[in-house]
């Protein structure tokens, strides 16, 4: 029988993991955060009262087996004119939501059009905003204001929460319950990964699932969210929301990118995520796997082939 | 073998004819005017340099055999916000044109997505503007300025022309060559029907085609284009562009709508198209068929069932 793999995240990180796994004979479910409120997605939320389409769109494209022009269409961004900055796939999902009367049906119809292999599941169908409480007590409202910080980005995030509280999507709970493997991340910790755990019922479902649970740690820190974070700190924050010893394996990249590749990240206050030598002392049941996961050149990303190999080993 | 039917027009009239014929076992080709430059279509042409998607979209929807939500999506119009007034199907075709690098390929991909039965063929792939010379010598540039007249709407149109000259779409010429039946109209005479004949090679192809040729005359006159026109005047203008005795049959509605239905048209300076008693004296080979073609209520439109019946009789 096909192994059931569930990814939890949103954004580019989830796109990479799904791309890595889509050509294998797995039953894939992508559970996607619904906290985004920036850019084209934010404008659509504000103007039409729809749910955020952006992260769902990326996962749909990742799992699409349709023709290349149609996949490119879904990722097409208009430039100039009234539509400047709007993404076509977002417009597709938002217009469909209006016609179908539900985001759930919109995702289903879009999945048919794109011939999606697997399921893309919004973690919630509640209309929510992400909020962050900083270490000085200040509360930042809106995912995009946390993602692109206007506050002092050196202030640590104390906790995040959803407003109002969100009901979990039954399809998400079901997928988690049936999963053989759950892959969390990579992705922006506070704005793409953790918002999934804030949805009522999600943490309990993950804890109760008999699936092996992997945390795919980020390669780079992110300004305003994870400045200076080591692998253990990433894991620590995950455990604050998910509980101790829930994660079985942390997949950590062991390959150092060259100085030239790191330079453009330094300009954005992003550094390589490190692993202190004494990391084992801080772990109980969770195992850390250090392997080369890095793409050869360009942006510092997870290589889909290397990633697929390692994940296959853990099944 | 399937009978080959070609419609020539654009806009709502063509939508009605295609809807009438789509459920029969015909090989359908819709040749569509490419002169539109108003509304959502005009904004897309101006902002992105694309070809006009609006009339193509309507014909695609008419011939689509896909699910209802997807057909509704293609006709969805955004309200409020940056997208106010934009039609989703137009955005689909324009974004695809950008991705595919040609409008021809965009229409092909959209036809696949919509599971179109038959072919929708832009009459030209040249980027053109429609111009009208009025009886006082004034030249009006742009289809929408003729369609929604800003000039004195009582001035007759002396002639129309395209700027620059347009090359015909080979697919259009081929469809005409192979056709058993060509249906011209209904639709706005100067802004939807005649622009097809202005494209180089189209008139010659129609004349040379062994197909039976029907002109489906409009039910109502249109302000600024055909004020006070009788059937014979509609036909006369068609013949100015197409030549004498090319049309075999003119299908004319013989049923009078009630006064209430006519009233809202009177507000827009639109009147019922009439047929003078001495019409036969003005015709040579062309036959006029007077039949009831009218919908029972609502807008004054051709009834698709009655229309299909009459067209079947002429095959």
Interface residues (C-beta under 8 A of the other chain):
Chain A: X43 X44 X46 X47 X48 X67 X69 X70 X72 X73 X76 X78 X80 X81 X82 X83 X86 X88 X91 X92 X95 X96 X98 X99 X100 X105 X109 X112 X113
Chain B: X43 X44 X46 X47 X48 X67 X69 X70 X72 X73 X76 X78 X80 X81 X82 X83 X86 X88 X91 X92 X95 X96 X98 X99 X100 X105 X109 X112 X113
